[in-house]
Amino acid sequence: MRIVLDEDLCDGNGFCVAHAPELFGLRDDDTLEVIDPSPPTELHERAREAFLVCPKRALSEQ
């Protein structure tokens, strides 16, 4: 899995950060940071759940 962030869609609301802080973070300027774009297998389901809580659907996998 590779986490893909569409920066044009993301509005930095942080729902994904709240859901999976080990994978996502917010920078000082409130832009999203993907901490681990290629997470280990045990975090794949957690990442997919975070994709679903994103109201802008700015996250996906490749």
C-alpha positions as CSV (number, residue, x, y, z in Angstrom):
1,M,0.0,0.0,0.0
2,R,1.1,3.5,-0.7
3,I,-1.0,6.4,0.8
4,V,-1.8,9.1,-1.8
5,L,-2.8,12.6,-0.7
6,D,-4.6,15.0,-3.1
7,E,-3.3,18.3,-1.7
8,D,-5.8,20.2,-3.8
9,L,-8.7,18.5,-2.1
10,C,-7.4,18.4,1.4
11,D,-8.6,21.2,3.7
12,G,-6.6,20.2,6.8
13,N,-9.6,19.4,9.0
14,G,-7.6,16.7,10.8
15,F,-10.2,13.9,10.9
16,C,-7.6,11.5,9.5
17,V,-5.0,12.7,12.1
18,A,-7.5,12.1,14.9
19,H,-8.2,8.6,13.5
20,A,-4.7,7.5,12.7
21,P,-2.1,9.8,14.3
22,E,0.6,7.2,13.6
23,L,0.1,7.8,9.9
24,F,-1.0,11.5,9.6
25,G,-0.1,14.8,11.1
26,L,-0.8,18.5,10.7
27,R,2.1,20.9,10.0
28,D,2.3,24.3,11.7
29,D,0.5,25.8,8.7
30,D,-2.4,23.3,9.1
31,T,-1.5,21.3,6.0
32,L,-1.6,17.6,6.2
33,E,1.5,15.5,6.4
34,V,1.5,11.8,5.6
35,I,4.0,10.5,8.2
36,D,4.3,7.1,6.7
37,P,3.2,6.9,3.0
38,S,4.1,3.2,2.9
39,P,2.8,1.8,6.2
40,P,3.4,-1.7,7.4
41,T,0.7,-4.3,6.7
42,E,-0.7,-4.1,10.2
43,L,-1.7,-0.4,9.6
44,H,-3.4,-0.9,6.3
45,E,-6.9,-1.2,7.7
46,R,-6.3,1.8,10.0
47,A,-5.3,3.8,6.9
48,R,-8.3,2.7,5.0
49,E,-10.6,3.7,7.8
50,A,-8.9,7.1,7.9
51,F,-9.6,7.5,4.2
52,L,-13.3,7.0,4.9
53,V,-13.5,9.7,7.6
54,C,-12.0,12.3,5.2
55,P,-15.0,14.5,4.2
56,K,-13.1,15.7,1.1
57,R,-12.0,12.2,0.0
58,A,-8.4,13.6,-0.3
59,L,-6.8,10.3,0.7
60,S,-6.5,7.1,-1.3
61,E,-4.2,4.2,-1.9
62,Q,-2.1,3.2,-4.7
